């Protein structure tokens, strides 16, 4: 299929269309990444759990369980997705999960370590997904937590529009015909 994104065994550079992507690579997730991914997941929930009066061991057990459930959910509902590790300077800094169906790309998950947030990397990853969709003549969708207005603003700046809403998430869509290439 033209434009089909495939999972390679070697690191992938971000699309040439993605601005300022120098130095970032995507590589397929490996079994040896699981413990690191669990820590990455925990870092995305640390602010949420900070006020919870549980012992640290209980919080860690809870996060391990939540990570395992999320991982199983993603693999069940997004079979065939690309589960990629984001690397910079040969360091693992995050994950990007993309699911491709015909001419539609779903951004399943973007997570970055705290020290790599706020540097424009999330924007680069979204622009990368948009470039892949544009090359395939497709669209992009994602879900964002209502409790994450910063991410909603980011996606809005990158051309996403709000769609359906659930109790916890807002679905957002991007279509290349609404955003001709520069």
C-alpha positions as CSV (number, residue, x, y, z in Angstrom):
1,X,0.0,0.0,0.0
2,X,1.5,3.4,-0.9
3,X,2.5,5.4,2.1
4,X,2.1,2.5,4.4
5,X,4.3,2.9,7.5
6,X,6.2,-0.2,8.3
7,X,8.1,-1.2,11.5
8,X,11.8,-1.5,10.7
9,X,14.4,-3.1,12.8
10,X,16.8,-0.2,12.4
11,X,16.3,3.3,13.8
12,X,14.1,5.5,11.7
13,X,14.7,9.2,11.2
14,X,11.7,11.4,11.5
15,X,10.1,12.4,8.2
16,X,12.1,15.0,6.3
17,X,8.9,17.1,6.4
18,X,9.1,17.3,10.2
19,X,10.9,20.6,11.0
20,X,13.8,20.6,13.4
21,X,13.8,16.8,13.7
22,X,17.6,16.6,13.7
23,X,18.9,14.3,16.3
24,X,15.7,12.4,17.0
25,X,15.2,8.8,16.0
26,X,12.4,6.3,16.2
27,X,13.2,2.6,16.7
28,X,10.9,-0.3,17.3
29,X,10.2,-1.1,21.0
30,X,12.1,-4.2,22.2
31,X,11.4,-6.5,25.1
32,X,14.5,-5.0,26.8
33,X,12.6,-1.7,26.9
34,X,9.8,-2.9,29.1
35,X,11.2,-1.8,32.5
36,X,12.2,1.5,31.1
37,X,8.7,2.0,29.6
38,X,7.2,1.2,32.9
39,X,9.3,4.0,34.5
40,X,8.4,6.4,31.6
41,X,4.7,5.6,32.3
42,X,5.2,6.2,36.0
43,X,6.7,9.6,35.2
44,X,3.5,10.6,33.3
45,X,1.4,9.9,36.4
46,X,3.7,11.4,39.1
47,X,1.8,14.7,39.4
48,X,-1.5,12.9,39.6
49,X,-0.4,10.6,42.3
50,X,1.7,13.1,44.3
51,X,-1.2,14.1,46.6
52,X,-2.4,10.5,47.1
53,X,-1.5,9.4,50.7
54,X,-0.3,5.9,49.7
55,X,3.1,4.5,50.6
56,X,5.6,4.7,47.7
57,X,5.5,0.9,47.4
58,X,1.7,1.0,46.9
59,X,2.0,3.7,44.4
60,X,4.6,1.8,42.5
61,X,2.5,-1.4,42.5
62,X,-0.5,0.6,41.3
63,X,1.6,2.1,38.5
64,X,3.0,-1.3,37.5
65,X,-0.6,-2.6,37.2
66,X,-1.8,0.4,35.3
67,X,1.1,0.1,32.9
68,X,0.4,-3.6,32.3
69,X,-3.3,-2.9,31.7
70,X,-2.6,0.0,29.3
71,X,0.0,-2.0,27.4
72,X,-2.5,-4.9,27.0
73,X,-5.2,-2.5,25.9
74,X,-3.0,-0.9,23.3
75,X,-2.0,-4.2,21.8
76,X,-5.5,-5.5,21.8
77,X,-7.2,-2.5,20.3
78,X,-4.4,-1.3,18.1
79,X,-3.1,-4.6,16.7
80,X,-0.3,-3.9,14.2
81,X,0.5,-0.5,15.5
82,X,4.0,0.8,15.5
83,X,5.3,0.9,19.1
84,X,8.4,3.1,18.8
85,X,11.0,4.4,21.2
86,X,12.0,8.0,20.7
87,X,15.7,8.5,21.0
88,X,17.9,11.6,21.2
89,X,21.7,11.4,21.4
90,X,21.3,7.6,21.7
91,X,19.2,8.0,24.8
92,X,15.7,6.7,25.2
93,X,13.6,9.8,25.9
94,X,10.1,8.7,25.1
95,X,7.6,6.6,23.1
96,X,5.5,7.2,20.1
97,X,2.7,4.8,19.3
98,X,1.1,5.1,15.9
99,X,-1.7,2.9,14.4
100,X,-2.3,2.9,10.7
101,X,-5.6,1.8,9.1
102,X,-6.0,2.4,5.4
103,X,-5.6,6.2,5.0
104,X,-6.0,7.1,8.6
105,X,-3.3,7.4,11.3
106,X,-4.1,7.3,15.0
107,X,-1.6,8.8,17.4
108,X,-2.2,6.2,20.2
109,X,0.3,7.6,22.6
110,X,3.1,10.1,23.0
111,X,5.1,10.2,26.2
112,X,8.4,11.9,27.0
113,X,10.6,11.8,30.1
114,X,10.0,15.0,32.2
115,X,13.4,16.4,31.4
116,X,12.6,16.2,27.6
117,X,9.2,17.9,27.8
118,X,8.7,21.5,26.8
119,X,11.5,21.3,24.2
120,X,9.3,21.0,21.1
121,X,9.8,17.3,20.7
122,X,6.1,16.5,21.1
123,X,5.4,19.0,18.3
124,X,8.0,17.3,16.1
125,X,6.5,13.9,16.7
126,X,3.0,15.2,15.8
127,X,4.4,16.9,12.7
128,X,6.0,13.6,11.8
129,X,2.6,11.8,12.1
130,X,1.0,14.6,10.0
131,X,3.7,14.2,7.3
132,X,3.2,10.4,7.2
133,X,-0.6,10.9,6.8
134,X,-0.1,13.6,4.1
135,X,2.2,11.3,2.2
136,X,-0.5,8.6,2.3
137,X,-3.4,11.0,1.6
138,X,-4.8,10.3,5.0
139,X,-5.9,11.9,8.2
140,X,-4.7,11.9,11.8
141,X,-6.7,11.5,15.0
142,X,-5.8,11.3,18.7
143,X,-7.4,11.4,22.1
144,X,-6.3,13.9,24.8
145,X,-7.3,14.0,28.4
146,X,-9.7,16.8,29.4
147,X,-7.3,17.3,32.3
148,X,-4.5,18.1,29.9
149,X,-5.3,21.6,28.5
150,X,-1.6,22.2,27.5
151,X,-1.7,19.2,25.1
152,X,-5.1,20.4,23.7
153,X,-3.6,23.8,23.0
154,X,-0.6,22.2,21.3
155,X,-2.8,20.0,19.1
156,X,-4.9,23.0,18.2
157,X,-1.8,25.0,17.2
158,X,-0.9,22.1,15.0
159,X,-4.2,22.2,13.2
160,X,-6.2,19.6,15.1
161,X,-9.9,20.3,15.6
162,X,-12.1,19.0,18.4
163,X,-14.4,16.1,17.7
164,X,-16.3,13.7,20.0
165,X,-15.9,13.9,23.7
166,X,-16.1,11.3,26.5
167,X,-16.1,11.8,30.2
168,X,-12.3,11.8,30.3
169,X,-11.0,12.4,26.7
170,X,-11.5,14.7,23.8
171,X,-11.0,13.3,20.3
172,X,-9.2,15.6,17.9
173,X,-8.8,15.3,14.1
174,X,-6.4,16.7,11.5
175,X,-7.0,16.5,7.7
176,X,-4.2,17.5,5.3
177,X,-6.7,19.2,2.9
178,X,-7.3,21.8,5.6
179,X,-3.6,22.5,5.9
180,X,-1.8,22.6,2.5
181,X,2.0,22.1,2.6
182,X,4.0,25.3,3.1
